[in-house]
Amino acid sequence: MSGNLSQDHAARDGLDRAWQGDNEQWWDWYLTLADNTDGEPAPLLEVSPPAAVPAPAAAELDALLAEVYPVTEAHRAAFARDGFVKLPAVLTPAALGLLRQRLVDLMAAGGRRPEPGRFTSRELMWTEDAGIAEFVLSRRLGRIVADLLGVDDVRVYHDNVLAKESGCGRTPWHFDDHHFPIDSQAVATVWLPLQATPQEMGPLSFARGTDLHRLVADVPFSTSDASYDRAVSAAFREAGVSVEDGPFELGELSVHSSLCFHTAGANRTTASRMVLATTYFADGARVVPTPTLVSGEWQQFLPGAAPGEVIDTPLNPVVSR
Ligand SMILES: O=C(O)CCC(=O)C(=O)O
C-alpha cells in the first residue's frame, strides 16, 4: 500500500489549512480533543521518579546503539497484522537514565518546566544535543523500524519528547497517517518510555489492526471538541476491536505504524510520564501534495522540501546503516 490517506479527510473535514502556532500549542490544542468525562478521575498514585543510575561508559553506549536488535519473524508478523509491536529490553537502565537526564536538562534549558496537568513536548532535540542525537540517529532504533517495515533503509522525520505530567488527561484516539505530511505508509514511530510506565501513568495503547481507519472513515473529525475521540471509542467497543493497553517495563519500547490507531490514558500518578517518540520513514518517500492543519509545523521537520518532492534534507538522514 502506498500514499497517505489524510488528503481526502482533510478536504472534507476542514483540516485543509496550515497550523499557525508552534508545536507546544499544537499539543495543548490536540489534548483538548480527548474525552475525559468517563467518571470521576482516580486518585493520584504515588510514584517516585526513577532513581539515578550511573551513566554507561561511552564505549559501552556506542556499542549498544550500534548493535542490531534481533527483530524476529514473529515480531514482523505481529507488526504487519496488528500495526504495532512491543519489544522488551531494547535499551539498558543505564542508557535510559542518561537519555532521560539529557532530555530533562534540554527542556529546562529551553525554559520548559514540568507543570502539573500539562503535556510538555519538544522536537528536533537531536539537532541541539549530540548526546540525544546518538539515540535518535542510532542504528539500533533505525534498523528496528526498517526491519519491521521490510525496507532497506529509513530516515528520521523527527524526535519528540512527550512529557505527560501528573494529572494530565487522555491523548485522543488517532492514527498518524493523518499527521505526517509523508506520502507513504512505510512510516512508523518508536515510543520509548524513559521510566517503567504502569497503566496508571498513561502508557500508549493500541487498537489491533491496520485497517480500522475504514471502520471509522465516516466519523467527522472535530477540531474543537472530543466528539471524534468519543465516536472512535464507541465504534471500537461495538465492533469488539482488541486493544493492548498494558504497562511498559523499563527498557521496553513500542513501534507503531502510521496506520495503527492509538490513544493513551491520563497520567494518574504523581510522576511525569516521559517518553522519547521518534518517527522514521522509508527512504525514497515524498512530501504529500497538500499538508494539512494536523501536520503542525511540518516545514520545520522537512526544511526546504516542497510538496511532491522526494525527502532528502539534512534533517532527515538515513539512520538504519
Ligand atoms: O504519548 C502520547 O500520549 C501520544 C503519543 C503519540 O500519539 C505518538 O507518539 O504517536
PDBQT file of the ligand as one rigid body, heavy atoms in Angstrom, charges set to zero:
ROOT
HETATM    1  O1  LIG A 401       2.427   9.918  24.174  1.00  0.00    +0.000 OA
HETATM    2  C1  LIG A 401       1.244  10.148  23.891  1.00  0.00    +0.000 C 
HETATM    3  O2  LIG A 401       0.369  10.332  24.741  1.00  0.00    +0.000 OA
HETATM    4  C2  LIG A 401       0.834  10.169  22.447  1.00  0.00    +0.000 C 
HETATM    5  C3  LIG A 401       1.938   9.804  21.525  1.00  0.00    +0.000 C 
HETATM    6  C4  LIG A 401       1.531   9.542  20.132  1.00  0.00    +0.000 C 
HETATM    7  O3  LIG A 401       0.402   9.680  19.747  1.00  0.00    +0.000 OA
HETATM    8  C5  LIG A 401       2.550   9.083  19.202  1.00  0.00    +0.000 C 
HETATM    9  O4  LIG A 401       3.741   9.005  19.583  1.00  0.00    +0.000 OA
HETATM   10  O5  LIG A 401       2.202   8.774  18.038  1.00  0.00    +0.000 OA
ENDROOT
TORSDOF 0
